[in-house]
Amino acid sequence: MIKYLPSHEYVRVDGNYGYIGISPYAAKQLGNIVYVDMPEVDDEVEAGEDFGAIESVKAASDLFAPVSGTVVEVNEKLADNPGLVGQDPMENWIIKVEMSNPGDLEKLLTPEQYEELCANEEH
């Protein structure tokens, strides 16, 4: 299951874990990604709060957590090659969290709702 924040972050749920990254739409808007600021393993993230930032040649944006939990892994590949996020954002997640409140998922957008949001932003 994948759910989205209106700010274009996704969480891909696998059991009690969530892989958090940016959507393909966001990656396309950002363009050439040059830096990803990530939290440390064991840091706590709160749903709706920022956990890092992403920078491209065009813009810098805060990254917001779709769910609350404890960071269990960061995508180390992005430290040396942040552009991977732009190439395949769904495969190149930013952080993996152990979710502390699965109820957070109910507040997020479904893929259909998110697609509609993106369509509306383009007009």
Secondary structure as the mmCIF struct_conf table of DSSP 4:
data_model
#
loop_
_struct_conf.conf_type_id
_struct_conf.id
_struct_conf.beg_label_comp_id
_struct_conf.beg_label_asym_id
_struct_conf.beg_label_seq_id
_struct_conf.end_label_comp_id
_struct_conf.end_label_asym_id
_struct_conf.end_label_seq_id
STRN STRN1 ILE A 2 TYR A 4
TURN_TY1_P TURN_TY1_P1 PRO A 6 SER A 7
BEND BEND1 HIS A 8 HIS A 8
STRN STRN2 GLU A 9 ASP A 14
TURN_TY1_P TURN_TY1_P2 GLY A 15 ASN A 16
STRN STRN3 TYR A 17 ILE A 22
HELX_RH_AL_P HELX_RH_AL_P1 PRO A 24 LEU A 30
BEND BEND2 ASN A 32 ASN A 32
STRN STRN4 ILE A 33 ASP A 37
TURN_TY1_P TURN_TY1_P3 VAL A 41 ASP A 42
STRN STRN5 GLU A 44 VAL A 45
TURN_TY1_P TURN_TY1_P4 ALA A 47 GLY A 48
BEND BEND3 GLU A 49 GLU A 49
STRN STRN6 ASP A 50 SER A 56
BEND BEND4 VAL A 57 LYS A 58
STRN STRN7 ALA A 60 PHE A 64
BEND BEND5 PRO A 66 VAL A 67
STRN STRN8 GLY A 69 VAL A 74
TURN_TY1_P TURN_TY1_P5 GLU A 76 GLU A 76
HELX_RH_AL_P HELX_RH_AL_P2 LYS A 77 ASP A 80
TURN_TY1_P TURN_TY1_P6 PRO A 82 GLY A 83
HELX_RH_AL_P HELX_RH_AL_P3 LEU A 84 GLN A 87
TURN_TY1_P TURN_TY1_P7 PRO A 89 GLU A 91
BEND BEND6 ASN A 92 ASN A 92
BEND BEND7 ILE A 94 ILE A 94
STRN STRN9 ILE A 95 MET A 99
BEND BEND8 SER A 100 SER A 100
HELX_RH_3T_P HELX_RH_3T_P1 PRO A 102 LYS A 107
BEND BEND9 LEU A 108 LEU A 108
STRN STRN10 LEU A 109 LEU A 109
HELX_LH_PP_P HELX_LH_PP_P1 THR A 110 THR A 110
HELX_RH_AL_P HELX_RH_AL_P4 PRO A 111 GLU A 121
TURN_TY1_P TURN_TY1_P8 GLU A 122 GLU A 122
#
